[in-house]
């Protein structure tokens, strides 16, 4: 029996390091390419825990969605989304869209001018999601594409 979107709670920076690592490991196969093929998940989870603003979706005490963004570039007034992951049994409910909107609102509130990210060129679902949320395609970097959202072009909420 699937969970409804109403049972999802959205929080910021509540997950523990262990919860972040467990969530990333549970979503590993859905990253393109697989996260574990690129990095040590435990080390990455610690980096996210220590340095990123985390927009989280929770259901029944479990982390089901995570967007991690670095908002620590005041000179360029930009944020960088390092990870977006939704547990496979909760995909298609709009969780990633809600997390992206929360990140955009946070960035605007803190006076940032843009948000960037990288996505695998073959990850069409993610590219479509980011475009739907206003990101535009940027430079190709090997098998990845840079995408950017100019927050100055977005009106108030």
N, C-alpha and C positions, 0 to 999 in steps of 0.2 A: 504494500500500500504506500503510495507516494505521499510526501508531505506537501501541504499547500504553502503558498508564499506567505500567508498570514502568520504562519508559525515561525517566521524568520525575524530575528532581531538584529538590528544594525548598530554596531558599536565601533569605537575607535581605540586602538592601542590597549586592548584588554587581554589578548592572547599571551600565554606564557611562551617562553622559548620552546619548551617541549611540545606545546600545542601547535606552534608554527611549523616545527620540524615534522610532526606527525601529519599535519594537513598537506604540506608540500610532498611528502612521501606518498600520501594517498592519491595525490593528483599527478604523480610523476609521469605516468604513461600518457597523460593527455597534453603534456607540454610538447611542442614541436620545435626542435627535436627534444627527446626526453631530457628532463632536468638532470637526472643522475648521470647522463652521458656527458654533460657539460661541466658540472660542478659537484662538490661534496655538499649534499643537502644539509647536513648538520652545521657546516661552516656558513653556508648561505643563510640558513635560518637565524644563526647568531648575528650575522651582519644586518639582516632585516630587523631583528629584535632590537639591536643597538642603535641603528641609524635611520630607519624608515618610519614614516607615518603609516600606520596600518589601518585600513578600512576593512572591517570584518563583518561577516554575516554568520550568525549563530542560530542553531536549531537544536533543541533538546540538550543543551550543554555542550554541543559539538560545533567546532569551527567548520562551516560548510563552504564559505567563500572568503577569499583574502585578496586584497589589492594592497601592494606595498609600494610606496612612492618616497623618493628622496626629495625633500624640499629644502635642501641645504646649499643652494647656490644663490645667495643674495645678490651677488654682483650681476649675474645674468637674469635675475628674477625669474628663474625657471625651475620647474619640478621635473623629475624623471621617474616614470613608472617602471619599476624593475620587475614586477610580477603581478599577474592576475590569474587566479586559479579558483575554480568552482568544483566541488566534489561531484563526481560523475552522476550520482543519483539525484542531483539537484540542478543539473543543467537544463536550460530552456525555460527557467522560471523568471528571468529578468534580473537575477542577482548581480551578475557582472555589470549590467547597465546601471543598477542602483549604486554599486560601489564606485563606478566611474563618475557618476554624477556627484557623489559625496566628495570624491577627490577634487573634482573641478570646483565645487563650492568652497572647499577648504583653501585651494590655491588662490581663488579670487579674493576670499576673505583676508588672506595674508599678503595681498598685493603682488602676487606673482603674475607674470605676463604670458607665460607659456608652459605647456606640459609636453614633454617628449617621451617616446618609448621606441623600442625595437621589437619587431615581430617577424617570425619566419615567413618568407615569401609564399611558402606553400600552405600556410595556415589561414585559409580563406575565411573561415568562420570568425576568427579573431579580427582579421582585417575589416570584414564587414561590420562587426560590432563597433570597432573604433571609428570607422567612417560614419556610422549611424550617430555616434556621439560627437561628431564634429571634427575629428582628426583628419588631417590631410596627408597624403603620401609624400614622402620625402626621398632622400637619397637611398640607393641600394648599397648595402655593405655585405658583399658576399651573398650568403643565402638569406640575409635579413634585410628588412626595409625599415627605415626610420619613419616614424609618423609623428606629427606635431599638431597641437591644438593651440591656436593663438587666442588667449583669453581676452585680449583687448577687443576682439571682434564679436564677443558674446555679450549680449545685453544683460541687464540685471535679472535677478531671479523672480 
